[in-house]
Amino acid sequence: MGDENAIGAAKLYRVRCFNDIGGFVRMPSWDIIDGHLCGRNDWITGSSDDSSPRIIHLRRMGSSQTSLWSGRMRWGSSKWVMGSA
């Protein structure tokens, strides 16, 4: 992934940036949409490959609060809406 959209278990926002983008959208792929909204509002995004803040993401990738199947179905529908593969 490039710096246009930070990925991972932890994302940090400046308060002004978070307010400018209107907070989080309540839908799958929110973590892609926020990066695009930052760019549209003239914020510069970035990522770092620094291993010093150790963050362990325990939930299985692609799962949801109900099941792996439900999470993958939601993820697939959001990818379709976003027009990505």
PDB file with SEQRES, HELIX, SHEET and CRYST1 records, atoms N, CA, C and O in Angstrom:
SEQRES   1 A   85  MET GLY ASP GLU ASN ALA ILE GLY ALA ALA LYS LEU TYR          
SEQRES   2 A   85  ARG VAL ARG CYS PHE ASN ASP ILE GLY GLY PHE VAL ARG          
SEQRES   3 A   85  MET PRO SER TRP ASP ILE ILE ASP GLY HIS LEU CYS GLY          
SEQRES   4 A   85  ARG ASN ASP TRP ILE THR GLY SER SER ASP ASP SER SER          
SEQRES   5 A   85  PRO ARG ILE ILE HIS LEU ARG ARG MET GLY SER SER GLN          
SEQRES   6 A   85  THR SER LEU TRP SER GLY ARG MET ARG TRP GLY SER SER          
SEQRES   7 A   85  LYS TRP VAL MET GLY SER ALA                                  
HELIX    1 AA1 VAL A   15  ASP A   20  1                                   6    
HELIX    2 AA2 TRP A   30  ARG A   40  1                                  11    
HELIX    3 AA3 LEU A   68  MET A   82  1                                  15    
CRYST1    1.000    1.000    1.000  90.00  90.00  90.00 P 1           1          
ATOM      1  N   MET A   1       0.847  -1.184   0.000  1.00  0.00           N  
ATOM      2  CA  MET A   1       0.000   0.000   0.000  1.00  0.00           C  
ATOM      3  C   MET A   1       0.886   1.239   0.000  1.00  0.00           C  
ATOM      4  O   MET A   1       1.959   1.258   0.603  1.00  0.00           O  
ATOM      5  N   GLY A   2       0.429   2.233  -0.665  1.00  0.00           N  
ATOM      6  CA  GLY A   2       1.150   3.493  -0.659  1.00  0.00           C  
ATOM      7  C   GLY A   2       0.680   4.389   0.469  1.00  0.00           C  
ATOM      8  O   GLY A   2      -0.150   3.998   1.290  1.00  0.00           O  
ATOM      9  N   ASP A   3       1.206   5.564   0.497  1.00  0.00           N  
ATOM     10  CA  ASP A   3       0.865   6.511   1.558  1.00  0.00           C  
ATOM     11  C   ASP A   3      -0.494   7.173   1.383  1.00  0.00           C  
ATOM     12  O   ASP A   3      -0.930   7.913   2.264  1.00  0.00           O  
ATOM     13  N   GLU A   4      -1.181   6.924   0.256  1.00  0.00           N  
ATOM     14  CA  GLU A   4      -2.496   7.544   0.077  1.00  0.00           C  
ATOM     15  C   GLU A   4      -3.524   6.953   1.033  1.00  0.00           C  
ATOM     16  O   GLU A   4      -4.576   7.552   1.256  1.00  0.00           O  
ATOM     17  N   ASN A   5      -3.234   5.791   1.597  1.00  0.00           N  
ATOM     18  CA  ASN A   5      -4.153   5.193   2.552  1.00  0.00           C  
ATOM     19  C   ASN A   5      -3.365   4.351   3.546  1.00  0.00           C  
ATOM     20  O   ASN A   5      -2.844   3.289   3.205  1.00  0.00           O  
ATOM     21  N   ALA A   6      -3.285   4.833   4.764  1.00  0.00           N  
ATOM     22  CA  ALA A   6      -2.587   4.081   5.800  1.00  0.00           C  
ATOM     23  C   ALA A   6      -3.397   2.843   6.161  1.00  0.00           C  
ATOM     24  O   ALA A   6      -4.621   2.910   6.270  1.00  0.00           O  
ATOM     25  N   ILE A   7      -2.725   1.722   6.344  1.00  0.00           N  
ATOM     26  CA  ILE A   7      -3.415   0.483   6.692  1.00  0.00           C  
ATOM     27  C   ILE A   7      -2.886  -0.038   8.021  1.00  0.00           C  
ATOM     28  O   ILE A   7      -1.843   0.406   8.501  1.00  0.00           O  
ATOM     29  N   GLY A   8      -3.596  -0.958   8.595  1.00  0.00           N  
ATOM     30  CA  GLY A   8      -3.112  -1.592   9.804  1.00  0.00           C  
ATOM     31  C   GLY A   8      -4.081  -1.497  10.947  1.00  0.00           C  
ATOM     32  O   GLY A   8      -5.181  -0.959  10.818  1.00  0.00           O  
ATOM     33  N   ALA A   9      -3.654  -2.028  12.064  1.00  0.00           N  
ATOM     34  CA  ALA A   9      -4.525  -2.102  13.243  1.00  0.00           C  
ATOM     35  C   ALA A   9      -4.651  -0.760  13.960  1.00  0.00           C  
ATOM     36  O   ALA A   9      -5.529  -0.607  14.809  1.00  0.00           O  
ATOM     37  N   ALA A  10      -3.815   0.196  13.649  1.00  0.00           N  
ATOM     38  CA  ALA A  10      -3.891   1.504  14.314  1.00  0.00           C  
ATOM     39  C   ALA A  10      -3.783   2.618  13.281  1.00  0.00           C  
ATOM     40  O   ALA A  10      -2.855   2.648  12.473  1.00  0.00           O  
ATOM     41  N   LYS A  11      -4.731   3.515  13.321  1.00  0.00           N  
ATOM     42  CA  LYS A  11      -4.701   4.693  12.467  1.00  0.00           C  
ATOM     43  C   LYS A  11      -4.838   5.903  13.372  1.00  0.00           C  
ATOM     44  O   LYS A  11      -5.632   5.897  14.313  1.00  0.00           O  
ATOM     45  N   LEU A  12      -4.079   6.921  13.095  1.00  0.00           N  
ATOM     46  CA  LEU A  12      -4.102   8.142  13.899  1.00  0.00           C  
ATOM     47  C   LEU A  12      -4.500   9.310  13.011  1.00  0.00           C  
ATOM     48  O   LEU A  12      -4.101   9.389  11.849  1.00  0.00           O  
ATOM     49  N   TYR A  13      -5.286  10.209  13.570  1.00  0.00           N  
ATOM     50  CA  TYR A  13      -5.774  11.378  12.838  1.00  0.00           C  
ATOM     51  C   TYR A  13      -5.535  12.634  13.667  1.00  0.00           C  
ATOM     52  O   TYR A  13      -5.629  12.602  14.894  1.00  0.00           O  
ATOM     53  N   ARG A  14      -5.233  13.714  13.010  1.00  0.00           N  
ATOM     54  CA  ARG A  14      -5.283  15.014  13.681  1.00  0.00           C  
ATOM     55  C   ARG A  14      -6.760  15.341  13.891  1.00  0.00           C  
ATOM     56  O   ARG A  14      -7.598  14.979  13.065  1.00  0.00           O  
ATOM     57  N   VAL A  15      -7.079  16.012  14.970  1.00  0.00           N  
ATOM     58  CA  VAL A  15      -8.476  16.331  15.271  1.00  0.00           C  
ATOM     59  C   VAL A  15      -9.092  17.154  14.149  1.00  0.00           C  
ATOM     60  O   VAL A  15     -10.226  16.896  13.744  1.00  0.00           O  
ATOM     61  N   ARG A  16      -8.363  18.137  13.645  1.00  0.00           N  
ATOM     62  CA  ARG A  16      -8.899  18.963  12.555  1.00  0.00           C  
ATOM     63  C   ARG A  16      -9.179  18.139  11.307  1.00  0.00           C  
ATOM     64  O   ARG A  16     -10.193  18.342  10.640  1.00  0.00           O  
ATOM     65  N   CYS A  17      -8.278  17.205  10.989  1.00  0.00           N  
ATOM     66  CA  CYS A  17      -8.471  16.341   9.831  1.00  0.00           C  
ATOM     67  C   CYS A  17      -9.706  15.473  10.028  1.00  0.00           C  
ATOM     68  O   CYS A  17     -10.538  15.359   9.127  1.00  0.00           O  
ATOM     69  N   PHE A  18      -9.828  14.864  11.197  1.00  0.00           N  
ATOM     70  CA  PHE A  18     -10.965  13.992  11.488  1.00  0.00           C  
ATOM     71  C   PHE A  18     -12.274  14.764  11.373  1.00  0.00           C  
ATOM     72  O   PHE A  18     -13.259  14.249  10.846  1.00  0.00           O  
ATOM     73  N   ASN A  19     -12.283  15.997  11.865  1.00  0.00           N  
ATOM     74  CA  ASN A  19     -13.481  16.842  11.751  1.00  0.00           C  
ATOM     75  C   ASN A  19     -13.749  17.225  10.300  1.00  0.00           C  
ATOM     76  O   ASN A  19     -14.902  17.258   9.869  1.00  0.00           O  
ATOM     77  N   ASP A  20     -12.684  17.517   9.539  1.00  0.00           N  
ATOM     78  CA  ASP A  20     -12.841  17.890   8.129  1.00  0.00           C  
ATOM     79  C   ASP A  20     -13.453  16.769   7.293  1.00  0.00           C  
ATOM     80  O   ASP A  20     -14.237  17.037   6.383  1.00  0.00           O  
ATOM     81  N   ILE A  21     -13.107  15.520   7.590  1.00  0.00           N  
ATOM     82  CA  ILE A  21     -13.640  14.412   6.799  1.00  0.00           C  
ATOM     83  C   ILE A  21     -14.995  13.942   7.321  1.00  0.00           C  
ATOM     84  O   ILE A  21     -15.611  13.053   6.733  1.00  0.00           O  
ATOM     85  N   GLY A  22     -15.458  14.527   8.414  1.00  0.00           N  
ATOM     86  CA  GLY A  22     -16.768  14.175   8.951  1.00  0.00           C  
ATOM     87  C   GLY A  22     -16.760  12.914   9.788  1.00  0.00           C  
ATOM     88  O   GLY A  22     -17.805  12.292   9.979  1.00  0.00           O  
ATOM     89  N   GLY A  23     -15.596  12.524  10.291  1.00  0.00           N  
ATOM     90  CA  GLY A  23     -15.504  11.306  11.088  1.00  0.00           C  
ATOM     91  C   GLY A  23     -15.543  10.067  10.211  1.00  0.00           C  
ATOM     92  O   GLY A  23     -15.306  10.135   9.005  1.00  0.00           O  
ATOM     93  N   PHE A  24     -15.842   8.942  10.828  1.00  0.00           N  
ATOM     94  CA  PHE A  24     -15.898   7.678  10.103  1.00  0.00           C  
ATOM     95  C   PHE A  24     -17.255   7.488   9.447  1.00  0.00           C  
ATOM     96  O   PHE A  24     -18.285   7.838  10.025  1.00  0.00           O  
ATOM     97  N   VAL A  25     -17.258   6.937   8.245  1.00  0.00           N  
ATOM     98  CA  VAL A  25     -18.517   6.526   7.638  1.00  0.00           C  
ATOM     99  C   VAL A  25     -18.871   5.164   8.217  1.00  0.00           C  
ATOM    100  O   VAL A  25     -17.988   4.359   8.510  1.00  0.00           O  
ATOM    101  N   ARG A  26     -20.149   4.913   8.380  1.00  0.00           N  
ATOM    102  CA  ARG A  26     -20.592   3.659   9.005  1.00  0.00           C  
ATOM    103  C   ARG A  26     -20.917   2.629   7.924  1.00  0.00           C  
ATOM    104  O   ARG A  26     -22.081   2.326   7.663  1.00  0.00           O  
ATOM    105  N   MET A  27     -19.864   2.097   7.302  1.00  0.00           N  
ATOM    106  CA  MET A  27     -20.024   1.082   6.270  1.00  0.00           C  
ATOM    107  C   MET A  27     -18.707   0.350   6.090  1.00  0.00           C  
ATOM    108  O   MET A  27     -17.658   0.870   6.470  1.00  0.00           O  
ATOM    109  N   PRO A  28     -18.740  -0.839   5.520  1.00  0.00           N  
ATOM    110  CA  PRO A  28     -17.487  -1.526   5.218  1.00  0.00           C  
ATOM    111  C   PRO A  28     -16.617  -0.654   4.309  1.00  0.00           C  
ATOM    112  O   PRO A  28     -17.123   0.169   3.547  1.00  0.00           O  
ATOM    113  N   SER A  29     -15.340  -0.845   4.401  1.00  0.00           N  
ATOM    114  CA  SER A  29     -14.333  -0.081   3.652  1.00  0.00           C  
ATOM    115  C   SER A  29     -14.170   1.342   4.166  1.00  0.00           C  
ATOM    116  O   SER A  29     -13.628   2.192   3.460  1.00  0.00           O  
ATOM    117  N   TRP A  30     -14.631   1.616   5.386  1.00  0.00           N  
ATOM    118  CA  TRP A  30     -14.451   2.940   5.981  1.00  0.00           C  
ATOM    119  C   TRP A  30     -12.984   3.327   5.980  1.00  0.00           C  
ATOM    120  O   TRP A  30     -12.646   4.502   5.838  1.00  0.00           O  
ATOM    121  N   ASP A  31     -12.102   2.329   6.139  1.00  0.00           N  
ATOM    122  CA  ASP A  31     -10.676   2.609   6.233  1.00  0.00           C  
ATOM    123  C   ASP A  31     -10.029   2.894   4.885  1.00  0.00           C  
ATOM    124  O   ASP A  31      -8.849   3.240   4.833  1.00  0.00           O  
ATOM    125  N   ILE A  32     -10.766   2.759   3.809  1.00  0.00           N  
ATOM    126  CA  ILE A  32     -10.309   3.209   2.489  1.00  0.00           C  
ATOM    127  C   ILE A  32     -10.919   4.573   2.207  1.00  0.00           C  
ATOM    128  O   ILE A  32     -10.257   5.475   1.693  1.00  0.00           O  
ATOM    129  N   ILE A  33     -12.183   4.707   2.549  1.00  0.00           N  
ATOM    130  CA  ILE A  33     -12.909   5.954   2.301  1.00  0.00           C  
ATOM    131  C   ILE A  33     -12.268   7.114   3.046  1.00  0.00           C  
ATOM    132  O   ILE A  33     -12.153   8.210   2.498  1.00  0.00           O  
ATOM    133  N   ASP A  34     -11.848   6.889   4.287  1.00  0.00           N  
ATOM    134  CA  ASP A  34     -11.258   7.989   5.060  1.00  0.00           C  
ATOM    135  C   ASP A  34      -9.994   8.526   4.405  1.00  0.00           C  
ATOM    136  O   ASP A  34      -9.751   9.733   4.427  1.00  0.00           O  
ATOM    137  N   GLY A  35      -9.184   7.644   3.822  1.00  0.00           N  
ATOM    138  CA  GLY A  35      -7.970   8.098   3.139  1.00  0.00           C  
ATOM    139  C   GLY A  35      -8.281   8.974   1.935  1.00  0.00           C  
ATOM    140  O   GLY A  35      -7.605   9.974   1.691  1.00  0.00           O  
ATOM    141  N   HIS A  36      -9.308   8.591   1.186  1.00  0.00           N  
ATOM    142  CA  HIS A  36      -9.706   9.397   0.025  1.00  0.00           C  
ATOM    143  C   HIS A  36     -10.299  10.739   0.466  1.00  0.00           C  
ATOM    144  O   HIS A  36     -10.047  11.769  -0.160  1.00  0.00           O  
ATOM    145  N   LEU A  37     -11.078  10.722   1.534  1.00  0.00           N  
ATOM    146  CA  LEU A  37     -11.650  11.977   2.039  1.00  0.00           C  
ATOM    147  C   LEU A  37     -10.557  12.909   2.551  1.00  0.00           C  
ATOM    148  O   LEU A  37     -10.658  14.127   2.401  1.00  0.00           O  
ATOM    149  N   CYS A  38      -9.521  12.348   3.150  1.00  0.00           N  
ATOM    150  CA  CYS A  38      -8.397  13.183   3.594  1.00  0.00           C  
ATOM    151  C   CYS A  38      -7.781  13.906   2.401  1.00  0.00           C  
ATOM    152  O   CYS A  38      -7.539  15.112   2.452  1.00  0.00           O  
ATOM    153  N   GLY A  39      -7.532  13.161   1.334  1.00  0.00           N  
ATOM    154  CA  GLY A  39      -6.955  13.759   0.130  1.00  0.00           C  
ATOM    155  C   GLY A  39      -7.844  14.822  -0.472  1.00  0.00           C  
ATOM    156  O   GLY A  39      -7.358  15.869  -0.899  1.00  0.00           O  
ATOM    157  N   ARG A  40      -9.152  14.568  -0.512  1.00  0.00           N  
ATOM    158  CA  ARG A  40     -10.098  15.548  -1.054  1.00  0.00           C  
ATOM    159  C   ARG A  40     -10.142  16.819  -0.223  1.00  0.00           C  
ATOM    160  O   ARG A  40     -10.495  17.884  -0.728  1.00  0.00           O  
ATOM    161  N   ASN A  41      -9.786  16.708   1.047  1.00  0.00           N  
ATOM    162  CA  ASN A  41      -9.780  17.876   1.927  1.00  0.00           C  
ATOM    163  C   ASN A  41      -8.376  18.441   2.124  1.00  0.00           C  
ATOM    164  O   ASN A  41      -8.106  19.140   3.101  1.00  0.00           O  
ATOM    165  N   ASP A  42      -7.485  18.126   1.180  1.00  0.00           N  
ATOM    166  CA  ASP A  42      -6.111  18.660   1.149  1.00  0.00           C  
ATOM    167  C   ASP A  42      -5.246  18.242   2.332  1.00  0.00           C  
ATOM    168  O   ASP A  42      -4.301  18.953   2.675  1.00  0.00           O  
ATOM    169  N   TRP A  43      -5.538  17.124   2.956  1.00  0.00           N  
ATOM    170  CA  TRP A  43      -4.669  16.571   3.991  1.00  0.00           C  
ATOM    171  C   TRP A  43      -3.702  15.603   3.327  1.00  0.00           C  
ATOM    172  O   TRP A  43      -4.063  14.916   2.372  1.00  0.00           O  
ATOM    173  N   ILE A  44      -2.490  15.548   3.826  1.00  0.00           N  
ATOM    174  CA  ILE A  44      -1.484  14.628   3.304  1.00  0.00           C  
ATOM    175  C   ILE A  44      -1.420  13.427   4.244  1.00  0.00           C  
ATOM    176  O   ILE A  44      -1.176  13.582   5.440  1.00  0.00           O  
ATOM    177  N   THR A  45      -1.639  12.233   3.700  1.00  0.00           N  
ATOM    178  CA  THR A  45      -1.586  11.024   4.516  1.00  0.00           C  
ATOM    179  C   THR A  45      -0.213  10.378   4.411  1.00  0.00           C  
ATOM    180  O   THR A  45       0.559  10.677   3.500  1.00  0.00           O  
ATOM    181  N   GLY A  46       0.077   9.505   5.337  1.00  0.00           N  
ATOM    182  CA  GLY A  46       1.359   8.819   5.317  1.00  0.00           C  
ATOM    183  C   GLY A  46       1.307   7.559   6.158  1.00  0.00           C  
ATOM    184  O   GLY A  46       0.376   7.349   6.936  1.00  0.00           O  
ATOM    185  N   SER A  47       2.308   6.739   5.992  1.00  0.00           N  
ATOM    186  CA  SER A  47       2.417   5.529   6.792  1.00  0.00           C  
ATOM    187  C   SER A  47       3.875   5.349   7.184  1.00  0.00           C  
ATOM    188  O   SER A  47       4.780   5.939   6.594  1.00  0.00           O  
ATOM    189  N   SER A  48       4.069   4.528   8.180  1.00  0.00           N  
ATOM    190  CA  SER A  48       5.416   4.288   8.691  1.00  0.00           C  
ATOM    191  C   SER A  48       5.590   2.802   8.948  1.00  0.00           C  
ATOM    192  O   SER A  48       4.666   2.133   9.410  1.00  0.00           O  
ATOM    193  N   ASP A  49       6.751   2.297   8.654  1.00  0.00           N  
ATOM    194  CA  ASP A  49       7.045   0.887   8.889  1.00  0.00           C  
ATOM    195  C   ASP A  49       7.907   0.760  10.145  1.00  0.00           C  
ATOM    196  O   ASP A  49       8.927   0.070  10.148  1.00  0.00           O  
ATOM    197  N   ASP A  50       7.482   1.430  11.201  1.00  0.00           N  
ATOM    198  CA  ASP A  50       8.221   1.440  12.464  1.00  0.00           C  
ATOM    199  C   ASP A  50       7.677   0.328  13.355  1.00  0.00           C  
ATOM    200  O   ASP A  50       6.483   0.307  13.657  1.00  0.00           O  
ATOM    201  N   SER A  51       8.520  -0.575  13.770  1.00  0.00           N  
ATOM    202  CA  SER A  51       8.054  -1.715  14.572  1.00  0.00           C  
ATOM    203  C   SER A  51       8.096  -1.451  16.077  1.00  0.00           C  
ATOM    204  O   SER A  51       7.758  -2.336  16.864  1.00  0.00           O  
ATOM    205  N   SER A  52       8.506  -0.247  16.492  1.00  0.00           N  
ATOM    206  CA  SER A  52       8.622   0.009  17.936  1.00  0.00           C  
ATOM    207  C   SER A  52       7.270   0.047  18.662  1.00  0.00           C  
ATOM    208  O   SER A  52       7.185  -0.490  19.767  1.00  0.00           O  
ATOM    209  N   PRO A  53       6.202   0.654  18.104  1.00  0.00           N  
ATOM    210  CA  PRO A  53       4.921   0.500  18.805  1.00  0.00           C  
ATOM    211  C   PRO A  53       4.305  -0.845  18.406  1.00  0.00           C  
ATOM    212  O   PRO A  53       3.709  -0.963  17.336  1.00  0.00           O  
ATOM    213  N   ARG A  54       4.446  -1.836  19.253  1.00  0.00           N  
ATOM    214  CA  ARG A  54       4.004  -3.198  18.917  1.00  0.00           C  
ATOM    215  C   ARG A  54       2.490  -3.316  19.081  1.00  0.00           C  
ATOM    216  O   ARG A  54       1.969  -3.248  20.194  1.00  0.00           O  
ATOM    217  N   ILE A  55       1.801  -3.490  17.972  1.00  0.00           N  
ATOM    218  CA  ILE A  55       0.344  -3.615  17.965  1.00  0.00           C  
ATOM    219  C   ILE A  55       0.006  -4.996  17.424  1.00  0.00           C  
ATOM    220  O   ILE A  55       0.453  -5.370  16.340  1.00  0.00           O  
ATOM    221  N   ILE A  56      -0.774  -5.742  18.170  1.00  0.00           N  
ATOM    222  CA  ILE A  56      -1.151  -7.090  17.752  1.00  0.00           C  
ATOM    223  C   ILE A  56      -2.646  -7.100  17.463  1.00  0.00           C  
ATOM    224  O   ILE A  56      -3.461  -6.840  18.348  1.00  0.00           O  
ATOM    225  N   HIS A  57      -2.992  -7.399  16.233  1.00  0.00           N  
ATOM    226  CA  HIS A  57      -4.387  -7.436  15.811  1.00  0.00           C  
ATOM    227  C   HIS A  57      -4.874  -8.875  15.972  1.00  0.00           C  
ATOM    228  O   HIS A  57      -4.430  -9.756  15.235  1.00  0.00           O  
ATOM    229  N   LEU A  58      -5.765  -9.125  16.907  1.00  0.00           N  
ATOM    230  CA  LEU A  58      -6.149 -10.484  17.258  1.00  0.00           C  
ATOM    231  C   LEU A  58      -7.332 -11.044  16.464  1.00  0.00           C  
ATOM    232  O   LEU A  58      -7.492 -12.261  16.372  1.00  0.00           O  
ATOM    233  N   ARG A  59      -8.152 -10.175  15.897  1.00  0.00           N  
ATOM    234  CA  ARG A  59      -9.304 -10.673  15.147  1.00  0.00           C  
ATOM    235  C   ARG A  59      -8.851 -11.204  13.790  1.00  0.00           C  
ATOM    236  O   ARG A  59      -7.984 -10.609  13.150  1.00  0.00           O  
ATOM    237  N   ARG A  60      -9.420 -12.300  13.356  1.00  0.00           N  
ATOM    238  CA  ARG A  60      -9.036 -12.895  12.084  1.00  0.00           C  
ATOM    239  C   ARG A  60      -9.349 -11.948  10.925  1.00  0.00           C  
ATOM    240  O   ARG A  60     -10.430 -11.362  10.869  1.00  0.00           O  
ATOM    241  N   MET A  61      -8.404 -11.803  10.008  1.00  0.00           N  
ATOM    242  CA  MET A  61      -8.557 -10.912   8.867  1.00  0.00           C  
ATOM    243  C   MET A  61      -9.799 -11.288   8.064  1.00  0.00           C  
ATOM    244  O   MET A  61      -9.982 -12.454   7.713  1.00  0.00           O  
ATOM    245  N   GLY A  62     -10.645 -10.316   7.775  1.00  0.00           N  
ATOM    246  CA  GLY A  62     -11.840 -10.536   6.981  1.00  0.00           C  
ATOM    247  C   GLY A  62     -13.047 -10.980   7.783  1.00  0.00           C  
ATOM    248  O   GLY A  62     -14.120 -11.205   7.222  1.00  0.00           O  
ATOM    249  N   SER A  63     -12.880 -11.108   9.087  1.00  0.00           N  
ATOM    250  CA  SER A  63     -14.010 -11.537   9.903  1.00  0.00           C  
ATOM    251  C   SER A  63     -14.831 -10.325  10.339  1.00  0.00           C  
ATOM    252  O   SER A  63     -14.461  -9.183  10.068  1.00  0.00           O  
ATOM    253  N   SER A  64     -15.937 -10.583  11.009  1.00  0.00           N  
ATOM    254  CA  SER A  64     -16.756  -9.509  11.553  1.00  0.00           C  
ATOM    255  C   SER A  64     -17.133  -9.879  12.975  1.00  0.00           C  
ATOM    256  O   SER A  64     -16.658 -10.878  13.514  1.00  0.00           O  
ATOM    257  N   GLN A  65     -17.982  -9.075  13.574  1.00  0.00           N  
ATOM    258  CA  GLN A  65     -18.392  -9.350  14.943  1.00  0.00           C  
ATOM    259  C   GLN A  65     -19.250 -10.611  15.045  1.00  0.00           C  
ATOM    260  O   GLN A  65     -19.423 -11.152  16.138  1.00  0.00           O  
ATOM    261  N   THR A  66     -19.790 -11.084  13.918  1.00  0.00           N  
ATOM    262  CA  THR A  66     -20.654 -12.264  13.969  1.00  0.00           C  
ATOM    263  C   THR A  66     -19.952 -13.534  13.485  1.00  0.00           C  
ATOM    264  O   THR A  66     -20.012 -14.563  14.158  1.00  0.00           O  
ATOM    265  N   SER A  67     -19.288 -13.477  12.329  1.00  0.00           N  
ATOM    266  CA  SER A  67     -18.622 -14.677  11.818  1.00  0.00           C  
ATOM    267  C   SER A  67     -17.671 -14.314  10.683  1.00  0.00           C  
ATOM    268  O   SER A  67     -17.697 -13.202  10.156  1.00  0.00           O  
ATOM    269  N   LEU A  68     -16.844 -15.266  10.329  1.00  0.00           N  
ATOM    270  CA  LEU A  68     -15.943 -15.081   9.196  1.00  0.00           C  
ATOM    271  C   LEU A  68     -16.746 -14.947   7.897  1.00  0.00           C  
ATOM    272  O   LEU A  68     -16.439 -14.094   7.064  1.00  0.00           O  
ATOM    273  N   TRP A  69     -17.768 -15.782   7.726  1.00  0.00           N  
ATOM    274  CA  TRP A  69     -18.619 -15.730   6.523  1.00  0.00           C  
ATOM    275  C   TRP A  69     -19.268 -14.353   6.374  1.00  0.00           C  
ATOM    276  O   TRP A  69     -19.227 -13.751   5.300  1.00  0.00           O  
ATOM    277  N   SER A  70     -19.862 -13.865   7.453  1.00  0.00           N  
ATOM    278  CA  SER A  70     -20.525 -12.561   7.423  1.00  0.00           C  
ATOM    279  C   SER A  70     -19.535 -11.451   7.073  1.00  0.00           C  
ATOM    280  O   SER A  70     -19.843 -10.564   6.278  1.00  0.00           O  
ATOM    281  N   GLY A  71     -18.358 -11.506   7.666  1.00  0.00           N  
ATOM    282  CA  GLY A  71     -17.334 -10.500   7.395  1.00  0.00           C  
ATOM    283  C   GLY A  71     -16.873 -10.513   5.956  1.00  0.00           C  
ATOM    284  O   GLY A  71     -16.697  -9.459   5.345  1.00  0.00           O  
ATOM    285  N   ARG A  72     -16.677 -11.699   5.414  1.00  0.00           N  
ATOM    286  CA  ARG A  72     -16.223 -11.792   4.023  1.00  0.00           C  
ATOM    287  C   ARG A  72     -17.316 -11.341   3.047  1.00  0.00           C  
ATOM    288  O   ARG A  72     -17.011 -10.740   2.017  1.00  0.00           O  
ATOM    289  N   MET A  73     -18.568 -11.622   3.358  1.00  0.00           N  
ATOM    290  CA  MET A  73     -19.673 -11.148   2.519  1.00  0.00           C  
ATOM    291  C   MET A  73     -19.756  -9.617   2.536  1.00  0.00           C  
ATOM    292  O   MET A  73     -19.935  -8.988   1.493  1.00  0.00           O  
ATOM    293  N   ARG A  74     -19.624  -9.026   3.725  1.00  0.00           N  
ATOM    294  CA  ARG A  74     -19.623  -7.561   3.831  1.00  0.00           C  
ATOM    295  C   ARG A  74     -18.454  -6.967   3.080  1.00  0.00           C  
ATOM    296  O   ARG A  74     -18.612  -5.972   2.372  1.00  0.00           O  
ATOM    297  N   TRP A  75     -17.277  -7.566   3.225  1.00  0.00           N  
ATOM    298  CA  TRP A  75     -16.073  -7.052   2.574  1.00  0.00           C  
ATOM    299  C   TRP A  75     -16.236  -7.131   1.056  1.00  0.00           C  
ATOM    300  O   TRP A  75     -15.898  -6.185   0.344  1.00  0.00           O  
ATOM    301  N   GLY A  76     -16.755  -8.259   0.560  1.00  0.00           N  
ATOM    302  CA  GLY A  76     -16.958  -8.416  -0.878  1.00  0.00           C  
ATOM    303  C   GLY A  76     -17.931  -7.401  -1.447  1.00  0.00           C  
ATOM    304  O   GLY A  76     -17.702  -6.848  -2.523  1.00  0.00           O  
ATOM    305  N   SER A  77     -19.013  -7.156  -0.729  1.00  0.00           N  
ATOM    306  CA  SER A  77     -19.988  -6.181  -1.222  1.00  0.00           C  
ATOM    307  C   SER A  77     -19.398  -4.769  -1.202  1.00  0.00           C  
ATOM    308  O   SER A  77     -19.694  -3.958  -2.079  1.00  0.00           O  
ATOM    309  N   SER A  78     -18.573  -4.483  -0.211  1.00  0.00           N  
ATOM    310  CA  SER A  78     -17.963  -3.143  -0.178  1.00  0.00           C  
ATOM    311  C   SER A  78     -16.938  -2.987  -1.291  1.00  0.00           C  
ATOM    312  O   SER A  78     -16.805  -1.901  -1.856  1.00  0.00           O  
ATOM    313  N   LYS A  79     -16.215  -4.044  -1.616  1.00  0.00           N  
ATOM    314  CA  LYS A  79     -15.258  -3.977  -2.738  1.00  0.00           C  
ATOM    315  C   LYS A  79     -16.012  -3.741  -4.049  1.00  0.00           C  
ATOM    316  O   LYS A  79     -15.534  -3.009  -4.914  1.00  0.00           O  
ATOM    317  N   TRP A  80     -17.195  -4.362  -4.199  1.00  0.00           N  
ATOM    318  CA  TRP A  80     -18.001  -4.170  -5.398  1.00  0.00           C  
ATOM    319  C   TRP A  80     -18.471  -2.722  -5.491  1.00  0.00           C  
ATOM    320  O   TRP A  80     -18.393  -2.113  -6.558  1.00  0.00           O  
ATOM    321  N   VAL A  81     -18.962  -2.162  -4.372  1.00  0.00           N  
ATOM    322  CA  VAL A  81     -19.432  -0.772  -4.346  1.00  0.00           C  
ATOM    323  C   VAL A  81     -18.289   0.181  -4.682  1.00  0.00           C  
ATOM    324  O   VAL A  81     -18.483   1.159  -5.404  1.00  0.00           O  
ATOM    325  N   MET A  82     -17.085  -0.108  -4.154  1.00  0.00           N  
ATOM    326  CA  MET A  82     -15.929   0.765  -4.400  1.00  0.00           C  
ATOM    327  C   MET A  82     -15.364   0.587  -5.819  1.00  0.00           C  
ATOM    328  O   MET A  82     -14.574   1.410  -6.282  1.00  0.00           O  
ATOM    329  N   GLY A  83     -15.769  -0.483  -6.501  1.00  0.00           N  
ATOM    330  CA  GLY A  83     -15.299  -0.721  -7.859  1.00  0.00           C  
ATOM    331  C   GLY A  83     -13.905  -1.320  -7.916  1.00  0.00           C  
ATOM    332  O   GLY A  83     -13.205  -1.168  -8.917  1.00  0.00           O  
ATOM    333  N   SER A  84     -13.494  -2.000  -6.851  1.00  0.00           N  
ATOM    334  CA  SER A  84     -12.160  -2.603  -6.852  1.00  0.00           C  
ATOM    335  C   SER A  84     -12.262  -4.119  -6.873  1.00  0.00           C  
ATOM    336  O   SER A  84     -13.331  -4.685  -6.644  1.00  0.00           O  
ATOM    337  N   ALA A  85     -11.142  -4.769  -7.149  1.00  0.00           N  
ATOM    338  CA  ALA A  85     -11.123  -6.233  -7.260  1.00  0.00           C  
ATOM    339  C   ALA A  85     -11.075  -6.877  -5.890  1.00  0.00           C  
ATOM    340  O   ALA A  85     -11.053  -8.103  -5.784  1.00  0.00           O  
TER     341      ALA A  85                                                      
END                                                                             
